């Protein structure tokens, strides 16, 4: 059977999920800028 989920736990879970998503987006943006810099150095722009 389903366990009773408290509102607090749901809030904590959604907070964790949103935090990890934003961290992942930040990481992707950083990786993209690093790759662009690397390509610029590689191509000698």
Secondary structure, 3 states (H helix, E strand, C coil): CCCCCCHHHHHHHHHHHHHHHHHHHHHHHHHHHHHHHHHHHHHCC
